[in-house]
Amino acid sequence: MGQLPGDRMTLARRVPTRWNSDLECLDAHIYFKSVIKSLIGANSHLEPYSLTPDQWKLAELLDQALVVCVQSLT
Protein backbone atom coordinates (compact mmCIF):
# COMPACT_ATOMS: atom_id res chain seq x y z
CA MET A 1 0.00 0.00 0.00
CA GLY A 2 1.40 3.38 -1.01
CA GLN A 3 1.43 6.66 0.81
CA LEU A 4 -1.77 8.67 0.93
CA PRO A 5 -1.63 12.25 -0.31
CA GLY A 6 -1.98 14.99 2.27
CA ASP A 7 -1.22 15.10 5.96
CA ARG A 8 -4.33 13.56 7.55
CA MET A 9 -3.30 11.07 10.24
CA THR A 10 -6.55 10.05 11.97
CA LEU A 11 -10.24 9.61 11.36
CA ALA A 12 -12.32 12.64 12.28
CA ARG A 13 -14.63 12.46 15.23
CA ARG A 14 -18.35 13.16 15.08
CA VAL A 15 -19.32 15.96 17.44
CA PRO A 16 -23.10 16.31 17.86
CA THR A 17 -22.82 20.02 18.64
CA ARG A 18 -20.78 20.80 15.49
CA TRP A 19 -23.07 20.96 12.48
CA ASN A 20 -20.38 20.06 9.94
CA SER A 21 -18.68 17.21 11.81
CA ASP A 22 -20.62 14.60 9.78
CA LEU A 23 -18.98 15.95 6.64
CA GLU A 24 -15.56 15.83 8.31
CA CYS A 25 -16.13 12.20 9.33
CA LEU A 26 -17.29 11.25 5.87
CA ASP A 27 -14.32 13.01 4.26
CA ALA A 28 -11.93 11.14 6.57
CA HIS A 29 -13.48 7.75 5.85
CA ILE A 30 -13.32 8.34 2.10
CA TYR A 31 -9.73 9.55 2.43
CA PHE A 32 -8.76 6.38 4.35
CA LYS A 33 -10.84 4.02 2.17
CA SER A 34 -7.84 1.95 1.03
CA VAL A 35 -6.51 1.67 4.58
CA ILE A 36 -9.91 0.69 5.95
CA LYS A 37 -10.34 -1.96 3.26
CA SER A 38 -6.86 -3.35 4.02
CA LEU A 39 -7.55 -3.55 7.75
CA ILE A 40 -10.89 -5.27 7.24
CA GLY A 41 -9.38 -7.65 4.69
CA ALA A 42 -6.71 -8.64 7.21
CA ASN A 43 -9.23 -9.36 9.97
CA SER A 44 -12.37 -11.31 9.10
CA HIS A 45 -13.96 -10.36 12.45
CA LEU A 46 -14.31 -6.78 11.15
CA GLU A 47 -16.16 -7.81 7.98
CA PRO A 48 -19.64 -7.06 9.41
CA TYR A 49 -18.54 -3.43 9.87
CA SER A 50 -17.32 -2.90 6.33
CA LEU A 51 -19.19 -0.89 3.74
CA THR A 52 -20.40 -2.65 0.62
CA PRO A 53 -19.32 -1.27 -2.77
CA ASP A 54 -22.77 0.33 -3.12
CA GLN A 55 -22.45 1.94 0.32
CA TRP A 56 -19.05 3.39 -0.63
CA LYS A 57 -20.62 4.89 -3.77
CA LEU A 58 -23.44 6.38 -1.68
CA ALA A 59 -20.91 7.77 0.80
CA GLU A 60 -19.05 9.51 -2.01
CA LEU A 61 -22.30 10.94 -3.43
CA LEU A 62 -23.39 12.15 0.02
CA ASP A 63 -19.97 13.72 0.55
CA GLN A 64 -20.31 15.68 -2.70
CA ALA A 65 -23.82 16.83 -1.76
CA LEU A 66 -22.74 17.92 1.73
CA VAL A 67 -19.80 19.87 0.30
CA VAL A 68 -22.20 21.81 -1.92
CA CYS A 69 -24.46 22.51 1.08
CA VAL A 70 -21.57 23.67 3.24
CA GLN A 71 -20.22 25.91 0.49
CA SER A 72 -23.61 27.55 0.06
CA LEU A 73 -23.76 28.29 3.80
CA THR A 74 -20.35 29.94 3.99
N, C-alpha and C positions, 0 to 999 in steps of 0.2 A: 504494500500500500504506500503510495507516494505522499508527499507533504500536501496539506491543504493550503490554499491561498489565504492570505490574511493573517490576523493575529489572535483570533478567537481561540480561547483555551478551554472553556467550559460551556455547558448548556446553560441557557438563561433560566431564571426562576420566575414562575408565575406569581405575581403579587396582586391579590384581589383589589387592592385600593389604587393600583396603577392601571389606567384604562388601556394602555398600549402594551402591557406586559404579555398578553396573548400573542401579539405579533412578534415580539422579541423571542418568545419561546418557540414559535413556529419557524422563525428565521434560523434559530440555532439548530433545531432538529433537521431542517433541510440542509444546512451547512455541513452537519456531521453525519449525513445520510450514509456515506460509505463506511464510516467508522462504526455506526450503529449496526449496519448490516453485517460487518465483520464480527463484531462482538456477539451478535445473536447467532450467527453461523457457527461460531466456536463453542457455543453453549446451548444445547438443545432445550434446556430448562427455561430459557428466555423466549423461546419460539412463540408462546401464547401472547407475548407482549409486542411482537413485531407487527409493523404495518404491512398490509397486503400491497401489491403493486397498484391496485386501484386506489387504496387509501393514500399512498404516496402522491399519486396524481392529484387527488382531491386536496391534499395538503398544499401542494404547489399552487393550485388554482386559488385556494383560500388565501394563501400568502399574497398573491398578486392583487386580489380584491382588497385585502386589508391595507396594503401599501397605498392603493388609490384612495381609500377612505381617509387614511392618516394624512396623506398629502393634501387632501381637500380641506382638512381641518386646521392645517398649519399655515 
